């Protein structure tokens, strides 16, 4: 591979800023990661200078490997848009977004306001007080329309930001409902040239609603190279649903299956996030699934899954947004052996 290594952090320090957009009466916070100038080298990973934030007001601070409001590196950079899962948030997968930025990408993740972690916490409190929530299909139906439009609106804004992003090199990634959003937005926004659905919704699953399966849009009408990264022990969106979506995807495609991984291995702080989801009161959409979720001790460590996801994401975007031949050779080669050498077990379709 001539020294090509997408699995290690890239050569650029990472900056981050938050921009709050407004669309249709909704505030849409966007987290924007980007390669920063050399003066920030090392500051993005140092405990004393990396960014800290609150997921929910009153919650303890958490961190990400980026410097808040650092100066952006000059030039137009390839853009990757990220869409979070149902009840997630724009910073749910900073392990991936900061890694892409360290390799020279601008990454934009929008809060799909109304379908974030904040609303889930509020819903749990309402239920605990004896209140009632809207039927899950009501929420899903609303965001089937809103999510792809949120993403395209975000792309419009980022492309208008002082020449930061290259309009001819745009990819998209997303997890769970964000994976559904990735597939569906790709159908509707022709600017997207590479797709990375991570454990996407839209196939068969134990979720008590068929709305996402019925509404996923795979009428792409053009070639968009697609890499699925999924989990073989996914309790929420099982592997059979991934295989169904993969078979329907009308593009050059591959699927990498992480062994002994579950649905939340695509999020930050896997061990903590997995156990919180398994044990805490849930949105009615997921509460019956909790019983099938194994303890994290039975699954692969989060950092091993993250290593694979990060590296595969960079290689996919490098190959198809930058035309990098070394990245293309890596993906076309023995991916299973490449990851086994790094201690990660996968199968490849």
Secondary structure, DSSP 8 states (H G I E B T S, - for coil): -TT--SSS--SS-EEEEEEEEEETTEEEEEEEEEEB-GGGTTTTTSTTTSEEEESSTTS-EEEESSEET--B-SS-EEEEEEE--TTB-TTTTHHHHHHHHHTT-EEEEE--TTSBHHHHHHHHHHHHTT-----HHHHHHHHHHHHHHHHHHHHHHHHTSTT-EEEEEEEEEEETHHHHHHHHHHHH-TTEEEEEEES-SSSS-SSS--HHHHH------S--EEEEEEETT-SSS-HHHHHHHHHH--SSEEEEEETT--GGGGSSSHHHHHHHHHHS---TTTTTTGGG---GGGS--HHHHHHHHHHHHHHHHHHHHS--HHHHHHHHS-HHHHHHTTT--EEE-
